[in-house]
Amino acid sequence: MTKKEQENKQVNDKITAIAQNIYTAIQQDKTPSLITPIRSLSNVEFDKKEGFFRIQDKTKTRTLTASTVKTFAQTLRMMGLSKQLILSDDTATKREAYYVSKNWGDARFTEQPESDSVMDDIEAMLSVNREQMGFVPGEHGGAVAGELIVIDQDFETKKNLEIDCTKFGSGAYSIPSSVEHLKFKTSAKFILAIETQGAFERLNKHQYWKKSNCILIAMSGVPTRACRRFIRKLSDDHNLPVYVFTDGDPYGYGNIYRTLKVGSGNAAHINEYFCVPKAIFLGVTPGDIDTYDLPTHPLKEVDIKKIKDMVKNDPFIQEHKEWQKALAKMAKEKRRVEQQAFAAYGLNYVMDTYLPEKLKDKKSWLP
């Protein structure tokens, strides 16, 4: 039995067991219920040894009542769809799953966020990721350029395909929605994960990856699960350090970087596989604003609120005094900075000066 077949059997068995428990409860004139882990920061702890958010034991119980009958039915129908996908070795995007529900009568979803939430609950209930359940995201996973050969598989012949990420001209390799089967060849020294597509495009256009012998990955905002898993697999398989380059603002720190490095509260049940504990924050740090005399923008109210929330509620920030100090500096000075601010000193300043200096100055990095 292949690894994929073993995973399919595992998920199928779990779905069948839940369905059997509900059927048995009904046969015994008992009220059936579903138990789901609570997916939030209030139910995670920062595992210092492993380096990611680990889910704790708080749960919520959804008992079948008049007020919960619709959500209960939706959960069972979604599990049924997952079972169907697994048995037929097929997949469905989250959007497709939402539209499939239009055939479920009164159990249909009104909006996609409803179906996404139920899907996430099932994922946590089964302790697997939704890709193993047959559901894949509709968006791409990020862009890759540099010293890397991705080994994929031809769908028809099942033969290996070697994709050279240095051969895309002005373009880049697009990370697929499912990456578990991918293998890699590389002689690169590190991975540079970049927040904005614009910054990635400039570095790729000038082949910064060749000068620095690295792999560039565009996260394009908060990295998708496929992007995070791709970086994690690549980093683990070839023992590559991961340096992160985002805007210098609370969103870049608390959403993009934090999610990549340790995961999130909402997805704590699968953070173990979708985070990159070895990631290090290269910049742009609050300290870089002074060091490089960068043009800035004033913090917005939402930024100030975000900083307060991170310091008060985020276990990762609470564990690292370096981040507390950096956020305190930003809050005091009320300044944020964009990656593109370096263009004030020349369009290529970031690759000619900033990145080379930052890579050498480990004391300026953040954990």
N, C-alpha and C positions, 0 to 999 in steps of 0.2 A: 504494500500500500504506500503510495507516494505521500509526501508531507501535506500536499493540498487535499488529498483524499482523507487523510487523518483529521485535518482541521474541519473539513466538511462533516465528517462523522461526529466529531466532538460537538459542533454547534447543533447538528440535527438531533443528537441524543438529548442535549439540554432543553431544546424546544419541546421535544416529545415528553420529557419528564415533567415540565411545567404544565403542559396540556393534560397529562395523565392525572396530576395532582388536582387540577381544577375539576376534571371529570369525576374523580373519586369523591371529592367534597360534595358535588351535586348529587351523586348517587346515595350519599349518606345523609342527605338533607341538611348539609352544612353550608354556610356562606363561603364561597370561594374568595380568595384574595391573592394579590400579587405583591411581593416585597421587593423594593428597589432601593439601592444605595442612594443617599442624598448627594447630589453632585454640586458642591459649592465649596468655597474656601473655608467655611465653618466646619467642614467634615474632612479636612486634609491636614497633614502635618508635613513639614519639610524634613525628608529623610537625609540627614547630613552625610551619612556613609554612602548612600547610593546617589545622592545629588538630585532628587526630584520630589515633587509632591506625591505623597502616598495617601490613598483614600483610607478613611477610618471606618468605624463600625456603625455610624448613624444610618438608619434606614427609614423609609416611609412605606406604609402599608396601604394599598389601594384595595378596599373591600368592595365587593359587588353590591351596590345599593342603587336606588332609583336615581340618585344624583351622579353616580359614577358609571352608570351602565354604558354610556357612550364611549368614554375613554377606555373602559375595560374592554369593550368590544373592539375598539380601534387597536388596542395593544395586541389582542389575540389575532386579529386579521393581519397585522403587520408581521407578527411571528410566522403566520401561515404563509405570507408572501416570501419571507426569508427562506423558509423550508422549501418552497417551490423553486426558488432560485438556486439553492444549494443542490437539490436533487437533479436539476436540469443543467447544472454547471453553467449558469448564466449570471448576469449582473443587471442591476438597474440603478440609474442615478437617483439621487434623493428627489429630484424634480419628477422623474418618472414614477417613483413610488407614490408621490402625492397624487398624481393623475390616475394611477391604478385605483386609488381609494374612491374615485368617483363612481365606481361600480359596486361600492359596498353599501348602498342604500343609506339608511340613517347613520351608519358608522363612518360615512365619508368625512374627510377633512375639509374645513372651510378655507383655510389658508395653509401654505407650506410650513410656516413656523410650528404649527400644531403637529404635523407629521414628523418634522425634524425632532421635536421634543420627545415624542413617543419612541422614535427610533433610538434616540440617545438613552432613554430609560431602559429599553430592551438590551441595548449594548452593555449597560452597567449591570443589569440583572443577570445576563449570561456570562459576564466577565470575559468578553471577547471584543474585538473591534468590529465596527460595522462593515468593513471590507470583507471580513470573514463571514459576515452574514449575507453577503451578496450585494451590499449597497455601496456605491462609489460616489464621490463628489462630482458635480458637473464642471467645476472649474479646473484649470490646469494647476500643476503643483509647483511651478516656478521655472526659471530659466537657468541653464548651466553653460558655462564656457570655460575652456582651459585644458590643462594637461590631464585629460581623463578619457578613458574608453569605457563606455557602458556596454555591458554584455546583456542583450535582451534575447527574446526568443521569437521566431517566426510562428505566427498563429497556425498556419497551415502545415508546414513541414516539421515544426517543433525543433528546428535547427537553430543554433546560436547565431545571433546577429551582433557584430561588433560596431558600435557607433562612436566615432571619434569626435569628441567635443571641440577639437581645434579646427574642424573642417566645415563650419557652418557659415563662413564668410561674415557678413554683417549681422547674421542671425545667431541663434543659440538653440541648444537642445532643450526641449520642453519635457519636464518631469511628468510621467504619466500618473494617473490617479491611483494606480496600484503598483507598488515598487518592490514588494517582498521577493519577487523572483529574480530581481536584477543582481548582477555581479559586476565587479569593476577591475580595471587595470589602470594604475597610475604611478607616476614617479614624483608627483607634486609634494611640496613640503607642508602645505596647509590649505585650508578651505577659508575663503572670505565670503561670509554671508552678508548680503547688502539689502537694506530696506527698500530703496526706491529703484524702479526700473530705469529712471534717468541716469542715476549714478552708475548702475550696472552697464548700461549701454556705452557710456563714455569709457569706462575701464576696458570693456570688451573691444570697442572700436580701435583703441590704441594698444590692444593686446598686452594689457598689464599682466595678464596671467603668464605670458611668456617671459617677461622681465623678472617676475618674482617667483616663477615656477610654482604657481598655485592654481586652485580651481575657484572660479567665481560663481556664486549662486545668487540670483535675484529672488528675494522673498516676496517683493511687491506688497508690502504691508505685513500684517500678521501672517506668518507662514502657514500654509495649509498643512493638514496632517501628512499628506504625501510628501511635501517638501521637507518637513521635520523628520519623517522616517527615512527619506533619501539621505539627508545629511547625517543622521545617526548611523545608518548602515555603512555609508562611505567612510565616516570617521572611524568606526569600530573595526571595519574590515582591514583598513590600512593604517590604523593608529595615527590619524591625522588630527592636529589641533584645529579648532574651529574659532575663527575670530569674527566678531560681529560688528558691523558698521551701520549705524542708524542715525536718524535725526537726533539732535540733543534736546529731547522733550519728554515729558512724562509718558506719552503714548509709546514712544520708541523704547523707553526703559521698561515700563510696567506691562505693556501688552505684547510688543513684538519680541524683545529680548527675553523677558521673563518666561513667555510662553514657549519659546524655542528651548531655553535652557532647562527649565524645571517643569514645564507643563502648566495646566490650569486647574482650577477647582472644578469646573464643569466637566472636564474630561479626566478627572483624577484616577478613574478606574483603568485607564490605558496609558497614563503618563509614562509608565515604565518603558514603553516601546516607542513613544512618539516625542521624546524630549532628548536634548543633547547636553548631558551634565558636564561634558568637557568644554563646552562653549565658554569663551571669554569675551568680555565687552571691550572692544578696542576704542570705540568712539562713535559719535562725538560726545565727549563728557563735558560736564559743566566747567571743569578745569581747562579744557581746550579753548574755551571762549577767551580766557585771559591769555593763555600761552600763545595763541595765534591771532589775538586781537580781531575776533570775528564779528561781523555785523549780526545783530540779533533782532528778535521780535519780542514784544512784551508777552508775559504769560497771560492766558485768558483765565476767566473764572473756573472753567472746566479743568484747566491744567492745575490750578491751585487745589481744587477739590480732589483731583486725582492723586496729587502728592500726599495730601493728608490721609486719604484712604489707604494708600500703599504703606505708609509708615505705621498706621494704626492696625491694619487688617491683614497685610501680606506676610505670611510666614517666611518667605524668602528674604524680603527686605529686613525683617526683624532679626534674621540670622546673620546679616552682614552689615557691620558698622560702616564699611566703606560706602555702601549704597545709602545708608542713612545720612552720612556726612555730605555726599554728593547732592542728595535731594534737598537737604537743609540749605545748602549753598544756592541751589537753583531757586528755592522758595524765597530766600532772603533777597536775592538780586532780581527776582521776577523776570528772568530772561530765558528764552529758548532759542535754539539755533538749528538751522537746516543743513543737511549735507552739502547743498549747493553753495553755501556761504563762502566756501574756499575759492569760488570763482572770482571773488573780489580781488584776488591776487594773481589771476590767470586761470584759464579754463582747465589747464592740466596740473595746477598746483597740488591738487589732492593726490595725484599719482606720482608726481615728481618729488614732492616734499613731505606732505603730511603723512601718507601711509608709510613710506620708508622710515620716517622718524618715529612714528608710533610703534611700528613693529620692533624697533630697537629699545624703546623706552617702556619696559614692562611695569615700572612703578606707576605709570599713568593709566594702566588698565584697571578695569573694575571686575570683580568676581561674578 
